[in-house]
Amino acid sequence: MANHQLNPNNWIDLYSDYLFNYTISRVNDRVVAQDLVSETFLAGLKSMGNFKGEASERTWLVSILKRKIIDHYRKINSKKGKAEVRMNYNSDSDTEGDWLEERVEDTFEKTAEAKLENSELGDAIYDCIAKLPAKQAEVFKMKTILGYDTETICNEMNITASNLWVLIHRARTALANCMEENWF
């Protein structure tokens, strides 16, 4: 069994580019990607005592980064369905302002028409997926709909990570074209 050691003095030189590229492909925002990589290094420093040496430094840092990316999306998704209530005010001193008063739940309920439209959209998407080449469709469904991680898909489909991203890109392009022709 391998007994890997941590050397945080080399992390930036050895892993920052790799971690950044890994992150940017998942969050598609340079500033967010940089922040997540920084948070990963900080979390790695804080949790060095938990490192057992069973995995390489890079693998261990990537596992921390994956959790940071998941947390990032959880944070974004937890804000969905909420509306901001802003209040304008005039004070006695004649200065005006705009305060964010509170957050309230968005009480919008879907109408029957909206539900039908969503159902039709879902049908259109699945019809377009059915028109993709079999391997593209399978990889797209595994990654986008089922949420499988890259490694699992690559192992199951016997493809490389770069091949996976090419297949997903081609599937997304074909789906966008299909949806444009059939839905919009």
C-alpha positions in Angstrom: 0.0 0.0 0.0 1.4 3.4 -1.0 2.3 5.9 1.7 2.1 9.3 0.0 3.2 12.4 1.8 1.9 15.9 1.7 4.1 18.8 0.8 1.9 22.0 0.7 4.8 24.2 -0.2 4.7 22.7 -3.7 0.9 22.6 -4.2 0.6 25.8 -6.2 3.4 25.0 -8.5 2.4 21.3 -9.0 -1.4 21.4 -9.0 -2.9 24.9 -9.4 -3.1 24.7 -13.2 -4.6 21.2 -13.1 -7.1 22.1 -10.4 -8.1 25.3 -12.2 -8.7 23.5 -15.5 -10.7 20.9 -13.8 -12.8 23.5 -12.1 -13.3 25.9 -15.0 -14.7 23.0 -17.1 -17.4 22.6 -14.4 -18.3 26.1 -13.3 -17.5 28.0 -16.5 -16.5 31.2 -14.5 -12.8 32.1 -14.1 -13.3 34.1 -10.8 -15.4 31.3 -9.2 -12.9 28.7 -10.4 -10.0 30.6 -8.9 -11.9 31.0 -5.6 -12.7 27.3 -5.5 -9.1 26.3 -6.1 -8.0 28.7 -3.4 -10.6 27.3 -1.0 -9.4 23.8 -1.9 -5.8 24.7 -0.9 -7.0 26.3 2.3 -9.2 23.3 3.2 -6.2 21.0 2.4 -4.0 22.9 4.8 -6.7 22.7 7.5 -7.3 19.0 7.1 -3.7 17.8 6.6 -4.2 15.7 9.7 -6.9 13.6 8.0 -4.6 12.7 5.1 -3.8 8.9 5.4 -1.3 8.7 2.5 -3.4 6.1 0.6 -3.9 8.5 -2.3 -1.6 10.9 -4.1 -1.6 14.5 -3.1 -3.3 15.5 -6.3 -6.1 12.9 -5.9 -6.6 14.0 -2.4 -6.8 17.7 -3.5 -9.2 16.8 -6.3 -11.5 15.1 -3.9 -11.6 18.2 -1.7 -12.2 20.3 -4.8 -15.1 18.1 -5.9 -16.8 18.8 -2.6 -16.1 22.5 -3.0 -17.7 22.5 -6.5 -20.7 20.5 -5.2 -21.1 23.0 -2.3 -20.9 25.9 -4.8 -23.8 24.5 -6.8 -25.8 23.7 -3.7 -25.4 27.3 -2.6 -26.6 28.5 -6.0 -29.5 26.1 -6.0 -30.6 26.9 -2.5 -31.1 30.5 -3.6 -33.4 29.5 -6.4 -37.1 30.0 -5.6 -36.5 33.0 -3.5 -37.2 36.5 -4.3 -35.6 39.7 -3.0 -37.8 42.4 -1.6 -36.2 45.8 -1.9 -37.5 48.9 -0.2 -37.0 52.4 -1.2 -36.9 54.9 1.6 -36.8 58.6 2.3 -35.4 59.6 5.7 -35.9 62.8 7.5 -32.5 64.0 6.3 -33.7 63.8 2.7 -31.2 61.1 1.7 -32.7 58.4 -0.3 -31.7 54.8 -0.4 -32.4 51.3 -1.4 -32.3 48.6 1.2 -32.6 44.8 0.8 -35.2 44.2 3.4 -35.7 40.5 3.5 -35.8 37.3 1.4 -39.2 35.7 0.9 -40.3 32.5 -0.8 -41.4 32.8 -4.3 -45.1 31.7 -4.2 -45.5 31.3 -7.9 -47.4 28.2 -8.6 -47.3 26.5 -12.0 -50.5 26.8 -13.9 -51.9 23.9 -16.0 -50.7 25.7 -19.1 -47.1 26.0 -17.7 -47.1 22.4 -16.7 -48.2 21.3 -20.1 -45.5 23.5 -21.8 -42.9 21.9 -19.5 -44.1 18.4 -20.4 -44.0 19.3 -24.1 -40.5 20.7 -23.7 -39.3 17.5 -21.9 -40.8 15.4 -24.7 -39.0 17.6 -27.3 -35.7 17.2 -25.5 -36.1 13.4 -25.3 -37.0 13.3 -29.0 -33.9 15.2 -29.8 -31.8 12.9 -27.6 -33.2 9.9 -29.5 -31.9 11.4 -32.7 -28.3 11.5 -31.4 -25.8 8.7 -32.3 -26.1 6.0 -29.6 -22.8 6.6 -27.9 -23.4 10.4 -27.7 -26.9 9.9 -26.4 -25.7 7.4 -23.7 -22.8 9.6 -22.5 -25.0 12.7 -22.5 -27.7 11.0 -20.4 -25.2 9.5 -18.0 -23.5 12.9 -17.4 -26.3 15.4 -17.7 -29.4 13.6 -16.7 -28.2 10.8 -14.3 -25.3 12.9 -12.9 -22.6 10.3 -13.1 -19.1 11.5 -12.5 -16.6 11.6 -15.3 -14.5 8.7 -14.0 -17.5 6.4 -13.8 -18.7 7.2 -17.3 -15.2 6.7 -18.7 -14.8 3.3 -17.1 -18.3 2.2 -18.1 -18.0 3.4 -21.7 -14.3 2.6 -22.0 -13.4 6.1 -23.2 -11.0 8.8 -22.1 -12.0 11.9 -20.2 -11.2 14.1 -23.3 -13.3 11.8 -25.5 -16.2 12.1 -23.0 -16.1 15.9 -23.2 -15.9 15.8 -27.0 -19.0 13.5 -27.1 -20.9 15.8 -24.6 -20.0 18.9 -26.6 -21.2 17.3 -29.9 -24.3 16.1 -28.2 -25.1 19.5 -26.7 -24.5 21.2 -30.1 -26.7 18.7 -31.9 -29.4 19.0 -29.2 -29.3 22.8 -29.5 -29.8 22.6 -33.2 -32.5 20.0 -32.9 -34.4 22.1 -30.3 -34.0 25.2 -32.4 -35.6 23.4 -35.3 -38.3 21.6 -33.4 -39.2 23.7 -30.4 -38.5 27.4 -30.9 
